[in-house]
Amino acid sequence: MTTQALSTRILGTVESAFSINPLITNSLPIKTNEPSIFIKQNHQFIKVSYNHISYIESDGNYINVVTNTNKKYVIKRSITEIQEKLQMANMFRVHRSYLVNINHIHEFSANEISINKMIIPIGRKYQKDFLDIIKHIYSVID
């Protein structure tokens, strides 16, 4: 094989290795009607809308994703990992063990939040940021 033929063959192999499947490129970007996440439960992937997530609770090496219908999904992830993965605009960290969907808050005080009859503590570290966010988004009358 000549040097030119070899270099052409190698270049073709490299180009095909880094090319993208045309079926994938033809369908990008894909948009959905509602931002969602698929959660694996019992060998099935269940679609859960971000808007249906009420809060996320850390439980050791697992987290509980709780929806507005009080359905609970258990995932083996840290709360920090899921917070970074979701990147939800309406989901806020209020405690080292809790993320809450601000749209699901029924009432709150300086120390706790009520969502679907669940009382969630607000950590001292998170109180000021939480109150600032609430005041920025909603009208708060003291």
N, C-alpha and C positions, 0 to 999 in steps of 0.2 A: 504494500500500500504506500502511495506517495505521501510526502509530508503534507501537501495541500489537501489531499483527500482525507487524511487522518484529522487535520485541524477542522475541516468542514464537518466531518462526522461528530467530533467532540463538541463543536459549537452547536450543532443541531440537537445533540443530547442535552446539553446545558439549557438551551432555550426551551425545550419541551419539559424539562424538569421544573422550570420556573414559570411556565405558562399556567393560566387559570382555565379551568373547565368552562367552555362557552355556555353551557346550560346555567352555570352559576352566574356568570357575568351578565347574561341576558335578563336575569331576574333581579339584579341589584339596582337600586336599593329596595328592599321589601319593607313595606309599612303595614302596621296593623292598626285596627280601629282604636284599640285600647291597650296601653302598655300593660304587659302581663309577664309572669314568670311561670315556668313549668317546674313543678315540685314532684320529685319521685317519692311515691308512697306505695308500698306493697307491689313492687315491680311494674307499676303504672306511672305515667307522667300526667299530672293533673295541672291544668291551666288555672292560675289564680291571678285575677286582675289586681294590679297595684292598688286601685281604688277600693277593693274589697278587704285589703289587709288593714285590720284595726291596730294591732300592735305586734311586736316581736319581742319575745322574752328569752333571755339566755338561761340555760339550765345545764351548767357544766360544759361538756364538750358538744352539747346539742343546743339548738334553738327551737322554740315553738313559734310558728307563724300562726297567728289567730286572726280569723276573718270576722267580718261584721255579722255573720250568722253563728259565731262562736265555734266554727269548725277549726280544729287544731291540726296543723301539719308539723311533724317533727323532722328536723334536718340535722345532719351531723356537720355543723359548721360553727364558727365563732360568730358572735354578733357583729364584730368589726368586719369580718369577711362579707357577711350578707349586706351590711350597710354600704360597703364599697361597691358590691356587685349591683345592688338595686339602684343606687343613685336616684332615689325618689325625691322630688321636690317637696312633697308634703310629709315626709317621714323624718322625724327628729329624734335625736338621742336625748333622753331626759334622765337617764340613770345608767350606771355601768352595765346593768342587766336589761335595759328596756329601750326600744325604739317605738315611738308612737306615730300614728297617722293623725296629723293635726285636724283633719276633717272629721274624725270620729270622736273627738273629745266632747263629752257632755257637760262636764264641769271640772274646775280645778281650783286649787288653793296654792299657797306658796310652796307647800310640801308634797302635794299629791294631785293626781289626775284621775278622773273617772271616765272609763270607756266601757260600754256594755256591762255596767254594774261591777266591773273589775277596777279595783283601786291600785293605781300604779304610783310608786314613790317617785319624787323628783329629787335627784341627788343634789347636794349643795353645790357641787362643781358645775351643774347644768342649769341651776335656777335662773340666773341672770339672763343667759342666752335664750332660755325658753320664754321668759316673760317679754324680752325684747322682740322675739319673733311673733308672739301672740299680739302684742301691741302694734306691730308693723302690719300684720295681716288683717286683724279685726279691730273694730272700735271697742275699747275697753272703758267701761264706766265704773269708777271707783266709788 
